[in-house]
Amino acid sequence: MDEALAAKLLDELRHGKISELLVKKEDFLTFRNVLVRQSDFKHFRGIAQRGGDVIYHYLQTPRS
């Protein structure tokens, strides 16, 4: 995964085109670099899975 693809996937998640996003362990650092630069960063919730993958959801209200 490159940064352009990560940004595209975040946009799809944000606008409801996809309901969840699975990020593989090997793509996590690239993905996270894009994620933390988003203005609505606190709306994304990642749930770690066994093996190092993470499933992201977009929340309507920001997490605390």
PDB file with SEQRES, HELIX, SHEET and CRYST1 records, atoms N, CA, C and O in Angstrom:
SEQRES   1 A   64  MET ASP GLU ALA LEU ALA ALA LYS LEU LEU ASP GLU LEU          
SEQRES   2 A   64  ARG HIS GLY LYS ILE SER GLU LEU LEU VAL LYS LYS GLU          
SEQRES   3 A   64  ASP PHE LEU THR PHE ARG ASN VAL LEU VAL ARG GLN SER          
SEQRES   4 A   64  ASP PHE LYS HIS PHE ARG GLY ILE ALA GLN ARG GLY GLY          
SEQRES   5 A   64  ASP VAL ILE TYR HIS TYR LEU GLN THR PRO ARG SER              
HELIX    1 AA1 GLU A    3  ARG A   14  1                                  12    
HELIX    2 AA2 LYS A   25  ASP A   27  5                                   3    
HELIX    3 AA3 PHE A   28  LEU A   35  1                                   8    
HELIX    4 AA4 PHE A   41  HIS A   43  5                                   3    
SHEET    1 AA1 3 LEU A  21  VAL A  23  0                                        
SHEET    2 AA1 3 VAL A  54  TYR A  58 -1                                        
SHEET    3 AA1 3 PHE A  44  ALA A  48 -1                                        
CRYST1    1.000    1.000    1.000  90.00  90.00  90.00 P 1           1          
ATOM      1  N   MET A   1       0.849  -1.177   0.000  1.00  0.00           N  
ATOM      2  CA  MET A   1       0.000   0.000   0.000  1.00  0.00           C  
ATOM      3  C   MET A   1       0.891   1.236   0.000  1.00  0.00           C  
ATOM      4  O   MET A   1       1.841   1.335   0.776  1.00  0.00           O  
ATOM      5  N   ASP A   2       0.569   2.173  -0.880  1.00  0.00           N  
ATOM      6  CA  ASP A   2       1.295   3.443  -0.875  1.00  0.00           C  
ATOM      7  C   ASP A   2       0.393   4.519  -0.255  1.00  0.00           C  
ATOM      8  O   ASP A   2      -0.771   4.259   0.051  1.00  0.00           O  
ATOM      9  N   GLU A   3       0.935   5.718  -0.075  1.00  0.00           N  
ATOM     10  CA  GLU A   3       0.189   6.775   0.611  1.00  0.00           C  
ATOM     11  C   GLU A   3      -1.036   7.227  -0.175  1.00  0.00           C  
ATOM     12  O   GLU A   3      -2.050   7.590   0.421  1.00  0.00           O  
ATOM     13  N   ALA A   4      -0.957   7.210  -1.497  1.00  0.00           N  
ATOM     14  CA  ALA A   4      -2.097   7.616  -2.316  1.00  0.00           C  
ATOM     15  C   ALA A   4      -3.262   6.644  -2.134  1.00  0.00           C  
ATOM     16  O   ALA A   4      -4.409   7.073  -2.010  1.00  0.00           O  
ATOM     17  N   LEU A   5      -2.983   5.353  -2.118  1.00  0.00           N  
ATOM     18  CA  LEU A   5      -4.024   4.359  -1.909  1.00  0.00           C  
ATOM     19  C   LEU A   5      -4.606   4.479  -0.504  1.00  0.00           C  
ATOM     20  O   LEU A   5      -5.818   4.361  -0.324  1.00  0.00           O  
ATOM     21  N   ALA A   6      -3.764   4.710   0.482  1.00  0.00           N  
ATOM     22  CA  ALA A   6      -4.238   4.871   1.860  1.00  0.00           C  
ATOM     23  C   ALA A   6      -5.187   6.065   1.960  1.00  0.00           C  
ATOM     24  O   ALA A   6      -6.231   5.976   2.605  1.00  0.00           O  
ATOM     25  N   ALA A   7      -4.831   7.174   1.327  1.00  0.00           N  
ATOM     26  CA  ALA A   7      -5.687   8.364   1.351  1.00  0.00           C  
ATOM     27  C   ALA A   7      -7.022   8.087   0.661  1.00  0.00           C  
ATOM     28  O   ALA A   7      -8.066   8.535   1.135  1.00  0.00           O  
ATOM     29  N   LYS A   8      -6.996   7.360  -0.444  1.00  0.00           N  
ATOM     30  CA  LYS A   8      -8.217   7.012  -1.170  1.00  0.00           C  
ATOM     31  C   LYS A   8      -9.117   6.127  -0.309  1.00  0.00           C  
ATOM     32  O   LYS A   8     -10.328   6.343  -0.251  1.00  0.00           O  
ATOM     33  N   LEU A   9      -8.532   5.131   0.359  1.00  0.00           N  
ATOM     34  CA  LEU A   9      -9.314   4.235   1.205  1.00  0.00           C  
ATOM     35  C   LEU A   9      -9.902   4.971   2.408  1.00  0.00           C  
ATOM     36  O   LEU A   9     -11.034   4.697   2.804  1.00  0.00           O  
ATOM     37  N   LEU A  10      -9.153   5.892   2.986  1.00  0.00           N  
ATOM     38  CA  LEU A  10      -9.669   6.687   4.100  1.00  0.00           C  
ATOM     39  C   LEU A  10     -10.851   7.541   3.650  1.00  0.00           C  
ATOM     40  O   LEU A  10     -11.834   7.681   4.378  1.00  0.00           O  
ATOM     41  N   ASP A  11     -10.753   8.107   2.456  1.00  0.00           N  
ATOM     42  CA  ASP A  11     -11.837   8.919   1.921  1.00  0.00           C  
ATOM     43  C   ASP A  11     -13.090   8.067   1.691  1.00  0.00           C  
ATOM     44  O   ASP A  11     -14.201   8.511   1.982  1.00  0.00           O  
ATOM     45  N   GLU A  12     -12.920   6.855   1.173  1.00  0.00           N  
ATOM     46  CA  GLU A  12     -14.059   5.958   0.972  1.00  0.00           C  
ATOM     47  C   GLU A  12     -14.704   5.580   2.302  1.00  0.00           C  
ATOM     48  O   GLU A  12     -15.929   5.512   2.404  1.00  0.00           O  
ATOM     49  N   LEU A  13     -13.892   5.338   3.306  1.00  0.00           N  
ATOM     50  CA  LEU A  13     -14.409   5.015   4.634  1.00  0.00           C  
ATOM     51  C   LEU A  13     -15.148   6.214   5.225  1.00  0.00           C  
ATOM     52  O   LEU A  13     -16.220   6.060   5.810  1.00  0.00           O  
ATOM     53  N   ARG A  14     -14.586   7.379   5.075  1.00  0.00           N  
ATOM     54  CA  ARG A  14     -15.172   8.615   5.602  1.00  0.00           C  
ATOM     55  C   ARG A  14     -16.542   8.885   4.978  1.00  0.00           C  
ATOM     56  O   ARG A  14     -17.461   9.321   5.671  1.00  0.00           O  
ATOM     57  N   HIS A  15     -16.684   8.632   3.695  1.00  0.00           N  
ATOM     58  CA  HIS A  15     -17.927   8.950   2.985  1.00  0.00           C  
ATOM     59  C   HIS A  15     -18.894   7.772   2.896  1.00  0.00           C  
ATOM     60  O   HIS A  15     -19.897   7.854   2.188  1.00  0.00           O  
ATOM     61  N   GLY A  16     -18.611   6.688   3.596  1.00  0.00           N  
ATOM     62  CA  GLY A  16     -19.542   5.574   3.676  1.00  0.00           C  
ATOM     63  C   GLY A  16     -19.561   4.643   2.480  1.00  0.00           C  
ATOM     64  O   GLY A  16     -20.446   3.792   2.383  1.00  0.00           O  
ATOM     65  N   LYS A  17     -18.618   4.777   1.573  1.00  0.00           N  
ATOM     66  CA  LYS A  17     -18.562   3.859   0.425  1.00  0.00           C  
ATOM     67  C   LYS A  17     -18.165   2.457   0.870  1.00  0.00           C  
ATOM     68  O   LYS A  17     -18.551   1.466   0.250  1.00  0.00           O  
ATOM     69  N   ILE A  18     -17.388   2.384   1.949  1.00  0.00           N  
ATOM     70  CA  ILE A  18     -17.059   1.111   2.581  1.00  0.00           C  
ATOM     71  C   ILE A  18     -17.358   1.256   4.071  1.00  0.00           C  
ATOM     72  O   ILE A  18     -17.215   2.345   4.629  1.00  0.00           O  
ATOM     73  N   SER A  19     -17.771   0.167   4.718  1.00  0.00           N  
ATOM     74  CA  SER A  19     -18.145   0.263   6.133  1.00  0.00           C  
ATOM     75  C   SER A  19     -16.977   0.001   7.069  1.00  0.00           C  
ATOM     76  O   SER A  19     -16.971   0.471   8.207  1.00  0.00           O  
ATOM     77  N   GLU A  20     -15.984  -0.751   6.591  1.00  0.00           N  
ATOM     78  CA  GLU A  20     -14.796  -1.007   7.394  1.00  0.00           C  
ATOM     79  C   GLU A  20     -13.612  -1.221   6.472  1.00  0.00           C  
ATOM     80  O   GLU A  20     -13.768  -1.526   5.290  1.00  0.00           O  
ATOM     81  N   LEU A  21     -12.435  -1.057   7.031  1.00  0.00           N  
ATOM     82  CA  LEU A  21     -11.204  -1.158   6.256  1.00  0.00           C  
ATOM     83  C   LEU A  21     -10.217  -2.033   7.008  1.00  0.00           C  
ATOM     84  O   LEU A  21      -9.870  -1.743   8.153  1.00  0.00           O  
ATOM     85  N   LEU A  22      -9.768  -3.096   6.372  1.00  0.00           N  
ATOM     86  CA  LEU A  22      -8.779  -3.985   6.966  1.00  0.00           C  
ATOM     87  C   LEU A  22      -7.391  -3.568   6.479  1.00  0.00           C  
ATOM     88  O   LEU A  22      -7.120  -3.559   5.278  1.00  0.00           O  
ATOM     89  N   VAL A  23      -6.524  -3.227   7.421  1.00  0.00           N  
ATOM     90  CA  VAL A  23      -5.148  -2.856   7.106  1.00  0.00           C  
ATOM     91  C   VAL A  23      -4.237  -3.977   7.582  1.00  0.00           C  
ATOM     92  O   VAL A  23      -4.215  -4.315   8.766  1.00  0.00           O  
ATOM     93  N   LYS A  24      -3.497  -4.542   6.661  1.00  0.00           N  
ATOM     94  CA  LYS A  24      -2.584  -5.640   6.979  1.00  0.00           C  
ATOM     95  C   LYS A  24      -1.388  -5.121   7.781  1.00  0.00           C  
ATOM     96  O   LYS A  24      -1.016  -3.952   7.686  1.00  0.00           O  
ATOM     97  N   LYS A  25      -0.811  -5.999   8.555  1.00  0.00           N  
ATOM     98  CA  LYS A  25       0.323  -5.668   9.418  1.00  0.00           C  
ATOM     99  C   LYS A  25       1.452  -4.993   8.638  1.00  0.00           C  
ATOM    100  O   LYS A  25       2.033  -4.016   9.111  1.00  0.00           O  
ATOM    101  N   GLU A  26       1.763  -5.503   7.457  1.00  0.00           N  
ATOM    102  CA  GLU A  26       2.878  -4.967   6.677  1.00  0.00           C  
ATOM    103  C   GLU A  26       2.578  -3.581   6.085  1.00  0.00           C  
ATOM    104  O   GLU A  26       3.501  -2.874   5.683  1.00  0.00           O  
ATOM    105  N   ASP A  27       1.296  -3.187   6.028  1.00  0.00           N  
ATOM    106  CA  ASP A  27       0.916  -1.877   5.489  1.00  0.00           C  
ATOM    107  C   ASP A  27       0.630  -0.852   6.576  1.00  0.00           C  
ATOM    108  O   ASP A  27       0.368   0.313   6.276  1.00  0.00           O  
ATOM    109  N   PHE A  28       0.677  -1.270   7.832  1.00  0.00           N  
ATOM    110  CA  PHE A  28       0.219  -0.419   8.927  1.00  0.00           C  
ATOM    111  C   PHE A  28       0.986   0.902   9.025  1.00  0.00           C  
ATOM    112  O   PHE A  28       0.360   1.956   9.141  1.00  0.00           O  
ATOM    113  N   LEU A  29       2.302   0.878   8.982  1.00  0.00           N  
ATOM    114  CA  LEU A  29       3.070   2.115   9.177  1.00  0.00           C  
ATOM    115  C   LEU A  29       2.801   3.133   8.076  1.00  0.00           C  
ATOM    116  O   LEU A  29       2.657   4.322   8.361  1.00  0.00           O  
ATOM    117  N   THR A  30       2.731   2.694   6.847  1.00  0.00           N  
ATOM    118  CA  THR A  30       2.419   3.602   5.736  1.00  0.00           C  
ATOM    119  C   THR A  30       1.021   4.178   5.913  1.00  0.00           C  
ATOM    120  O   THR A  30       0.807   5.380   5.752  1.00  0.00           O  
ATOM    121  N   PHE A  31       0.072   3.305   6.249  1.00  0.00           N  
ATOM    122  CA  PHE A  31      -1.311   3.738   6.435  1.00  0.00           C  
ATOM    123  C   PHE A  31      -1.413   4.743   7.581  1.00  0.00           C  
ATOM    124  O   PHE A  31      -2.079   5.770   7.451  1.00  0.00           O  
ATOM    125  N   ARG A  32      -0.760   4.452   8.691  1.00  0.00           N  
ATOM    126  CA  ARG A  32      -0.856   5.325   9.862  1.00  0.00           C  
ATOM    127  C   ARG A  32      -0.261   6.703   9.600  1.00  0.00           C  
ATOM    128  O   ARG A  32      -0.767   7.699  10.117  1.00  0.00           O  
ATOM    129  N   ASN A  33       0.811   6.778   8.800  1.00  0.00           N  
ATOM    130  CA  ASN A  33       1.385   8.075   8.447  1.00  0.00           C  
ATOM    131  C   ASN A  33       0.365   8.965   7.750  1.00  0.00           C  
ATOM    132  O   ASN A  33       0.348  10.178   7.963  1.00  0.00           O  
ATOM    133  N   VAL A  34      -0.479   8.373   6.924  1.00  0.00           N  
ATOM    134  CA  VAL A  34      -1.534   9.136   6.247  1.00  0.00           C  
ATOM    135  C   VAL A  34      -2.671   9.433   7.220  1.00  0.00           C  
ATOM    136  O   VAL A  34      -3.205  10.542   7.236  1.00  0.00           O  
ATOM    137  N   LEU A  35      -3.037   8.455   8.019  1.00  0.00           N  
ATOM    138  CA  LEU A  35      -4.160   8.599   8.944  1.00  0.00           C  
ATOM    139  C   LEU A  35      -3.960   9.746   9.934  1.00  0.00           C  
ATOM    140  O   LEU A  35      -4.881  10.537  10.138  1.00  0.00           O  
ATOM    141  N   VAL A  36      -2.813   9.855  10.538  1.00  0.00           N  
ATOM    142  CA  VAL A  36      -2.611  10.876  11.582  1.00  0.00           C  
ATOM    143  C   VAL A  36      -2.595  12.297  11.018  1.00  0.00           C  
ATOM    144  O   VAL A  36      -2.709  13.257  11.779  1.00  0.00           O  
ATOM    145  N   ARG A  37      -2.461  12.446   9.726  1.00  0.00           N  
ATOM    146  CA  ARG A  37      -2.487  13.782   9.103  1.00  0.00           C  
ATOM    147  C   ARG A  37      -3.898  14.220   8.720  1.00  0.00           C  
ATOM    148  O   ARG A  37      -4.082  15.333   8.226  1.00  0.00           O  
ATOM    149  N   GLN A  38      -4.894  13.368   8.940  1.00  0.00           N  
ATOM    150  CA  GLN A  38      -6.272  13.711   8.592  1.00  0.00           C  
ATOM    151  C   GLN A  38      -6.838  14.688   9.620  1.00  0.00           C  
ATOM    152  O   GLN A  38      -6.590  14.558  10.818  1.00  0.00           O  
ATOM    153  N   SER A  39      -7.602  15.668   9.135  1.00  0.00           N  
ATOM    154  CA  SER A  39      -8.183  16.651  10.053  1.00  0.00           C  
ATOM    155  C   SER A  39      -9.229  16.017  10.975  1.00  0.00           C  
ATOM    156  O   SER A  39      -9.464  16.506  12.080  1.00  0.00           O  
ATOM    157  N   ASP A  40      -9.851  14.937  10.520  1.00  0.00           N  
ATOM    158  CA  ASP A  40     -10.854  14.241  11.332  1.00  0.00           C  
ATOM    159  C   ASP A  40     -10.301  12.926  11.893  1.00  0.00           C  
ATOM    160  O   ASP A  40     -11.024  11.936  11.997  1.00  0.00           O  
ATOM    161  N   PHE A  41      -9.035  12.927  12.245  1.00  0.00           N  
ATOM    162  CA  PHE A  41      -8.324  11.754  12.755  1.00  0.00           C  
ATOM    163  C   PHE A  41      -9.077  11.047  13.875  1.00  0.00           C  
ATOM    164  O   PHE A  41      -9.109   9.818  13.921  1.00  0.00           O  
ATOM    165  N   LYS A  42      -9.683  11.816  14.780  1.00  0.00           N  
ATOM    166  CA  LYS A  42     -10.356  11.240  15.945  1.00  0.00           C  
ATOM    167  C   LYS A  42     -11.649  10.511  15.592  1.00  0.00           C  
ATOM    168  O   LYS A  42     -12.232   9.845  16.448  1.00  0.00           O  
ATOM    169  N   HIS A  43     -12.100  10.626  14.362  1.00  0.00           N  
ATOM    170  CA  HIS A  43     -13.311   9.927  13.934  1.00  0.00           C  
ATOM    171  C   HIS A  43     -13.016   8.491  13.494  1.00  0.00           C  
ATOM    172  O   HIS A  43     -13.933   7.685  13.344  1.00  0.00           O  
ATOM    173  N   PHE A  44     -11.762   8.181  13.293  1.00  0.00           N  
ATOM    174  CA  PHE A  44     -11.384   6.832  12.869  1.00  0.00           C  
ATOM    175  C   PHE A  44     -11.047   5.988  14.091  1.00  0.00           C  
ATOM    176  O   PHE A  44     -10.283   6.414  14.957  1.00  0.00           O  
ATOM    177  N   ARG A  45     -11.621   4.791  14.155  1.00  0.00           N  
ATOM    178  CA  ARG A  45     -11.327   3.884  15.259  1.00  0.00           C  
ATOM    179  C   ARG A  45     -10.732   2.605  14.685  1.00  0.00           C  
ATOM    180  O   ARG A  45     -11.324   1.969  13.813  1.00  0.00           O  
ATOM    181  N   GLY A  46      -9.568   2.238  15.178  1.00  0.00           N  
ATOM    182  CA  GLY A  46      -8.923   1.008  14.750  1.00  0.00           C  
ATOM    183  C   GLY A  46      -9.001  -0.047  15.828  1.00  0.00           C  
ATOM    184  O   GLY A  46      -8.751   0.230  17.001  1.00  0.00           O  
ATOM    185  N   ILE A  47      -9.350  -1.264  15.427  1.00  0.00           N  
ATOM    186  CA  ILE A  47      -9.435  -2.386  16.359  1.00  0.00           C  
ATOM    187  C   ILE A  47      -8.399  -3.413  15.934  1.00  0.00           C  
ATOM    188  O   ILE A  47      -8.492  -4.005  14.859  1.00  0.00           O  
ATOM    189  N   ALA A  48      -7.410  -3.615  16.797  1.00  0.00           N  
ATOM    190  CA  ALA A  48      -6.326  -4.552  16.488  1.00  0.00           C  
ATOM    191  C   ALA A  48      -6.847  -5.979  16.469  1.00  0.00           C  
ATOM    192  O   ALA A  48      -7.682  -6.367  17.286  1.00  0.00           O  
ATOM    193  N   GLN A  49      -6.339  -6.745  15.528  1.00  0.00           N  
ATOM    194  CA  GLN A  49      -6.703  -8.147  15.382  1.00  0.00           C  
ATOM    195  C   GLN A  49      -5.501  -9.012  15.742  1.00  0.00           C  
ATOM    196  O   GLN A  49      -4.362  -8.544  15.749  1.00  0.00           O  
ATOM    197  N   ARG A  50      -5.763 -10.238  16.031  1.00  0.00           N  
ATOM    198  CA  ARG A  50      -4.682 -11.175  16.292  1.00  0.00           C  
ATOM    199  C   ARG A  50      -3.828 -11.294  15.029  1.00  0.00           C  
ATOM    200  O   ARG A  50      -4.360 -11.473  13.933  1.00  0.00           O  
ATOM    201  N   GLY A  51      -2.522 -11.196  15.179  1.00  0.00           N  
ATOM    202  CA  GLY A  51      -1.618 -11.293  14.042  1.00  0.00           C  
ATOM    203  C   GLY A  51      -1.116  -9.951  13.545  1.00  0.00           C  
ATOM    204  O   GLY A  51      -0.245  -9.906  12.677  1.00  0.00           O  
ATOM    205  N   GLY A  52      -1.648  -8.853  14.078  1.00  0.00           N  
ATOM    206  CA  GLY A  52      -1.131  -7.533  13.729  1.00  0.00           C  
ATOM    207  C   GLY A  52      -1.952  -6.731  12.743  1.00  0.00           C  
ATOM    208  O   GLY A  52      -1.620  -5.575  12.482  1.00  0.00           O  
ATOM    209  N   ASP A  53      -3.019  -7.301  12.180  1.00  0.00           N  
ATOM    210  CA  ASP A  53      -3.877  -6.538  11.287  1.00  0.00           C  
ATOM    211  C   ASP A  53      -4.769  -5.622  12.123  1.00  0.00           C  
ATOM    212  O   ASP A  53      -4.960  -5.851  13.317  1.00  0.00           O  
ATOM    213  N   VAL A  54      -5.319  -4.575  11.481  1.00  0.00           N  
ATOM    214  CA  VAL A  54      -6.193  -3.631  12.173  1.00  0.00           C  
ATOM    215  C   VAL A  54      -7.416  -3.379  11.306  1.00  0.00           C  
ATOM    216  O   VAL A  54      -7.296  -3.183  10.096  1.00  0.00           O  
ATOM    217  N   ILE A  55      -8.597  -3.385  11.925  1.00  0.00           N  
ATOM    218  CA  ILE A  55      -9.838  -3.055  11.230  1.00  0.00           C  
ATOM    219  C   ILE A  55     -10.254  -1.647  11.663  1.00  0.00           C  
ATOM    220  O   ILE A  55     -10.390  -1.370  12.854  1.00  0.00           O  
ATOM    221  N   TYR A  56     -10.453  -0.763  10.679  1.00  0.00           N  
ATOM    222  CA  TYR A  56     -10.839   0.623  10.951  1.00  0.00           C  
ATOM    223  C   TYR A  56     -12.298   0.848  10.602  1.00  0.00           C  
ATOM    224  O   TYR A  56     -12.813   0.312   9.621  1.00  0.00           O  
ATOM    225  N   HIS A  57     -12.961   1.665  11.438  1.00  0.00           N  
ATOM    226  CA  HIS A  57     -14.325   2.126  11.209  1.00  0.00           C  
ATOM    227  C   HIS A  57     -14.307   3.651  11.314  1.00  0.00           C  
ATOM    228  O   HIS A  57     -13.421   4.235  11.938  1.00  0.00           O  
ATOM    229  N   TYR A  58     -15.299   4.278  10.695  1.00  0.00           N  
ATOM    230  CA  TYR A  58     -15.438   5.725  10.818  1.00  0.00           C  
ATOM    231  C   TYR A  58     -16.592   6.010  11.756  1.00  0.00           C  
ATOM    232  O   TYR A  58     -17.692   5.492  11.565  1.00  0.00           O  
ATOM    233  N   LEU A  59     -16.350   6.830  12.769  1.00  0.00           N  
ATOM    234  CA  LEU A  59     -17.359   7.187  13.769  1.00  0.00           C  
ATOM    235  C   LEU A  59     -17.931   8.575  13.453  1.00  0.00           C  
ATOM    236  O   LEU A  59     -17.196   9.478  13.053  1.00  0.00           O  
ATOM    237  N   GLN A  60     -19.242   8.739  13.636  1.00  0.00           N  
ATOM    238  CA  GLN A  60     -19.857  10.055  13.405  1.00  0.00           C  
ATOM    239  C   GLN A  60     -19.454  11.062  14.468  1.00  0.00           C  
ATOM    240  O   GLN A  60     -19.348  12.257  14.189  1.00  0.00           O  
ATOM    241  N   THR A  61     -19.227  10.580  15.697  1.00  0.00           N  
ATOM    242  CA  THR A  61     -18.750  11.461  16.764  1.00  0.00           C  
ATOM    243  C   THR A  61     -17.300  11.067  17.074  1.00  0.00           C  
ATOM    244  O   THR A  61     -16.975   9.881  17.117  1.00  0.00           O  
ATOM    245  N   PRO A  62     -16.446  12.044  17.287  1.00  0.00           N  
ATOM    246  CA  PRO A  62     -15.030  11.718  17.535  1.00  0.00           C  
ATOM    247  C   PRO A  62     -14.826  10.976  18.858  1.00  0.00           C  
ATOM    248  O   PRO A  62     -15.532  11.204  19.840  1.00  0.00           O  
ATOM    249  N   ARG A  63     -13.852  10.094  18.846  1.00  0.00           N  
ATOM    250  CA  ARG A  63     -13.516   9.376  20.083  1.00  0.00           C  
ATOM    251  C   ARG A  63     -12.792  10.327  21.012  1.00  0.00           C  
ATOM    252  O   ARG A  63     -12.239  11.334  20.571  1.00  0.00           O  
ATOM    253  N   SER A  64     -12.794  10.017  22.274  1.00  0.00           N  
ATOM    254  CA  SER A  64     -12.163  10.923  23.245  1.00  0.00           C  
ATOM    255  C   SER A  64     -10.689  10.644  23.381  1.00  0.00           C  
ATOM    256  O   SER A  64     -10.002  11.312  24.154  1.00  0.00           O  
TER     257      SER A  64                                                      
END                                                                             
